Amino acid sequence: MSSKGLNLGSQYSFRMKPEAAISLSEAGFDVLSVANNHIGDWGQKAALDTFSQLDNVGIKAVGSKDCGGTACQ
């Protein structure tokens, strides 16, 4: 959920627009697991931005040692 970072070259690199966080929040999500094999497809900068996007709409990211901040407490 980021427009930041660089594609690190995996065969399948997934990305969502940051605005998707708003839709998830409106759908009632308040916790989201980011523990998957694609969280790093676009690098740490994009992953950290994802955690920030989620935090900004009140969704707690869980499942990554890198999420830090209020999003993963």
N, C-alpha and C positions, 0 to 999 in steps of 0.2 A: 504494500500500500504506500508506494512512494514513487516520485518522479526523479529521485536522486540515485546516485551510484552508477556503476558500469556493469554491463553484462559480463560475467566472468567466464562465459563460454561453455556452459553445460549444454547438452543437447536440447534440453527442455528448460527454458528459463521463464518462470512465471512472474507476472507483475500485475498489480491492480492499481487503478487510479486512486490517489489519496482521498478523493471524495467518497469512496466506497465505505470509509469509516463512518460517515454520517448515516448512510443507509443501514449499516449493521446496528448502529445505536438506535435508530428509529424502529428497527425490527425487534428491538428488545434485548439485544446482546449486551451483557455487562462484563463478561469474561470471555477471552478468546485464547485458545492454545496456539502458540506460534512454534510449537515443537514439531517440526517437519523437515524434510530434506531439501526444501526449496527456500527456506528463510534467508539463505546466503547467496541466492542466485545473482543478486545485483550488488553484493558486497556489504560490508558492515555499515557503511554510510546509509544505504537504503534500509537495512534492517533497523537501525536506530531511529530513522525517520518513521518507519512503520510503527514502532513502539510509541513514538511521540504523537502520531496521528490518532492512534487508538486512545491514548491518554487524554488527548484534547477533547474527545467526545465522551469521556467517562467510561471507557472500556478498559478493563485490566488485562494486560498481556501476561500470559504465564507460559513457562516451558522453555525459557532460554536463559542461559547464564549471562548473556550480554544485555538483557533488556533494561536492567537498572532503573533508577529513578522511581517516581511514583507509580509508573505503569506496572511495575513488577513487585511491588512490596506486598 
